[in-house]
Amino acid sequence: MSDISTWLENSKQQKLRQLNEDLNVDVAIIGGGITGITAAFLLSKQKKRVVVVDKDGISQGATGWTTAIITQYIDTDLKTLVENYDKKTAQLVWQSGKDALDFIRKTVQKENIDCEFVAVPYYVYATSDHEFDNIKQEFEASQKLTSNLTLSHDNTLPIKAHGVLTLPNQAKFHPVKYVSSLAQEAIKNGVSIYQAEVKEIKDQKVITKSGTIKAKDIIVATHLPFNEPHGLKFKKTKYKTYMLEVKLPTGTLPEACYQDLKSPYHYMRVDKRKGQDRILVGGEDHRRDIPVSEEKSFKALEKYFKNLLPKVKYTITNQWAGSVIETIDGLPYIGAFRDNPHHHYATGFSGNGMTYGTLSAMMLTDKIMGRKNEYEKIYRPDRKPTVSQLASKFADYAKVFLGGVVKNSLSR
Ligand SMILES: Cc1cc2nc3c(=O)[nH]c(=O)nc-3n(C[C@H](O)[C@H](O)[C@H](O)COP(=O)(O)OP(=O)(O)OC[C@H]3O[C@@H](n4cnc5c(N)ncnc54)[C@H](O)[C@@H]3O)c2cc1C
């Protein structure tokens, strides 16, 4: 069994030039994941002079270790969104996710990107009657935002489920192929991409050991901002999430993306393949700073999967773990702080970095081009959470703690 992600294992890695000179450009982007490379792609189309630097290479961070489910159904559930924000904000959050998904869909078509992009339904399934009540509440909350979701109490899926909420026309792709294609396109438009570790940002200078990049605008797209800006210090937490790649008979489950309602939740994507289908199943998340045995977490994930499809013969071909960044109010931080409007941040995507990395690139491009963006206020990094947002996030932390850390630490 391999422990490198299926995406990195099955794609060509692009070797980058080392930075060994000083440069002067319009925009310096730190980080060559989906966020940084999408921003480079977009800004290069606006004729900006752009340099990207990454310490490890393109898609070597979370983007290379993701499940690559692309959905507007974000980890903060609709009921919480509607309760904790006003209706207009909840609607804008919903719409912003759709914009990102549509952008990826259109870009794949327009640029003719070969990245296994498939539009699929997104299923939220209940595994008990109590959970069915929860998805019923989700459905009711969704009616305030969209008429796209449907609810079924019958088990329409070949798993042990007690009802399903369905959101059509979401998607999945091969993230490394997608990001590599955007990088190639950006390079054609004049972008330079270098390998170098950024040590410091000083005013408008990006400082590495082997060269300094002077830029009017700087985008920190390093998943967790490497320079820990003061304004984000206590507003986000790193979680560890686990993933199994499973091969099983073709047609066992419909090709789609799935999640349940546990705390922490489990997520899956099913890929139709010749010979055998592939499922990526993930979950058992816990805070990074709490030591939980990896072995127990992988075992718990397998047990969960086995229980879901008890009669199915499967093989685990791969397993890996990675980080997701949670924020204290359940929405990401995208934008700049007042003290320096030219230092842009994009972090706190939870398990929705395909959607939010893309949205960040779109929003930051607008900002740098001096265009108004309707989502700027919602995601600004200096926003203050309300008491009810904090209370619901802490309740969620507690449930995830009991469900991930405690359960898997005590398991044999
Ligand atoms: C197991 C797992 C499953 C997931 N599933 C999903 C999913 O199904 N759908 C979804 O939408 N999201 C999912 N996510 C989240 C998503 O993968 C991430 O949010 C997203 O990839 C973040 O992209 P990014 O470009 O912001 O960061 P990254 O991809 O991490 O890129 C940041 C880059 O910055 C570079 N860097 C860091 N520090 C420095 C420095 N000092 N100098 C230079 N370079 C630096 C790193 O080398 C890295 O390449 C998942 C994450 C994990 C781990």
The ligand as a MOL file (V3000), in Angstrom:
LIG
                    3D

  0  0  0     0  0            999 V3000
M  V30 BEGIN CTAB
M  V30 COUNTS 53 58 0 0 0
M  V30 BEGIN ATOM
M  V30 1 C -7.2420 14.8630 3.0770 0
M  V30 2 C -7.8610 16.1590 2.6090 0
M  V30 3 C -9.0760 16.1210 1.9420 0
M  V30 4 C -9.6430 17.3090 1.4670 0
M  V30 5 N -10.7900 17.2350 0.7310 0
M  V30 6 C -11.2740 18.3520 0.1330 0
M  V30 7 C -12.3460 18.2610 -0.7980 0
M  V30 8 O -12.8590 17.1980 -1.1110 0
M  V30 9 N -12.7750 19.4030 -1.3610 0
M  V30 10 C -12.2300 20.6220 -1.0740 0
M  V30 11 O -12.6930 21.6240 -1.6080 0
M  V30 12 N -11.1740 20.7340 -0.2140 0
M  V30 13 C -10.6860 19.6400 0.3800 0
M  V30 14 N -9.6110 19.7260 1.2130 0
M  V30 15 C -9.0260 21.0480 1.4880 0
M  V30 16 C -8.1880 21.5360 0.3100 0
M  V30 17 O -7.3690 20.4830 -0.1690 0
M  V30 18 C -7.3040 22.7200 0.7140 0
M  V30 19 O -8.0820 23.6690 1.3910 0
M  V30 20 C -6.7010 23.3980 -0.5050 0
M  V30 21 O -5.9860 22.4620 -1.2680 0
M  V30 22 C -5.7750 24.5400 -0.0790 0
M  V30 23 O -5.1860 25.0400 -1.2310 0
M  V30 24 P -4.1120 26.2120 -1.1270 0
M  V30 25 O -3.6520 26.4980 -2.5040 0
M  V30 26 O -4.6930 27.3520 -0.3670 0
M  V30 27 O -2.9630 25.6140 -0.2240 0
M  V30 28 P -1.8750 24.4800 -0.5870 0
M  V30 29 O -2.3480 23.5680 -1.6300 0
M  V30 30 O -1.4530 23.8860 0.7080 0
M  V30 31 O -0.6920 25.3110 -1.2040 0
M  V30 32 C 0.1240 26.1190 -0.3940 0
M  V30 33 C 1.5230 26.0780 -0.9450 0
M  V30 34 O 2.3070 27.0360 -0.2250 0
M  V30 35 C 3.6200 26.5380 -0.1500 0
M  V30 36 N 4.2970 27.2340 0.9550 0
M  V30 37 C 3.9970 27.1750 2.2810 0
M  V30 38 N 4.8300 27.9660 2.9810 0
M  V30 39 C 5.6740 28.5290 2.0910 0
M  V30 40 C 6.7640 29.4440 2.2060 0
M  V30 41 N 7.1550 29.9390 3.3870 0
M  V30 42 N 7.4280 29.8120 1.0770 0
M  V30 43 C 7.0580 29.3210 -0.1350 0
M  V30 44 N 6.0300 28.4530 -0.2910 0
M  V30 45 C 5.3450 28.0770 0.7920 0
M  V30 46 C 3.4600 25.0460 0.0690 0
M  V30 47 O 4.6060 24.3430 -0.3560 0
M  V30 48 C 2.2150 24.7390 -0.7740 0
M  V30 49 O 2.5640 24.2120 -2.0560 0
M  V30 50 C -9.0090 18.5580 1.7130 0
M  V30 51 C -7.7930 18.5940 2.3910 0
M  V30 52 C -7.2100 17.4010 2.8280 0
M  V30 53 C -5.8880 17.4560 3.5260 0
M  V30 END ATOM
M  V30 BEGIN BOND
M  V30 1 1 1 2
M  V30 2 1 2 3
M  V30 3 2 2 52
M  V30 4 2 3 4
M  V30 5 1 4 5
M  V30 6 1 4 50
M  V30 7 2 5 6
M  V30 8 1 6 7
M  V30 9 1 6 13
M  V30 10 2 7 8
M  V30 11 1 7 9
M  V30 12 1 9 10
M  V30 13 2 10 11
M  V30 14 1 10 12
M  V30 15 2 12 13
M  V30 16 1 13 14
M  V30 17 1 14 15
M  V30 18 1 14 50
M  V30 19 1 15 16
M  V30 20 1 16 17
M  V30 21 1 16 18
M  V30 22 1 18 19
M  V30 23 1 18 20
M  V30 24 1 20 21
M  V30 25 1 20 22
M  V30 26 1 22 23
M  V30 27 1 23 24
M  V30 28 2 24 25
M  V30 29 1 24 26
M  V30 30 1 24 27
M  V30 31 1 27 28
M  V30 32 2 28 29
M  V30 33 1 28 30
M  V30 34 1 28 31
M  V30 35 1 31 32
M  V30 36 1 32 33
M  V30 37 1 33 34
M  V30 38 1 33 48
M  V30 39 1 34 35
M  V30 40 1 35 36
M  V30 41 1 35 46
M  V30 42 1 36 37
M  V30 43 1 36 45
M  V30 44 2 37 38
M  V30 45 1 38 39
M  V30 46 1 39 40
M  V30 47 2 39 45
M  V30 48 1 40 41
M  V30 49 2 40 42
M  V30 50 1 42 43
M  V30 51 2 43 44
M  V30 52 1 44 45
M  V30 53 1 46 47
M  V30 54 1 46 48
M  V30 55 1 48 49
M  V30 56 2 50 51
M  V30 57 1 51 52
M  V30 58 1 52 53
M  V30 END BOND
M  V30 END CTAB
M  END
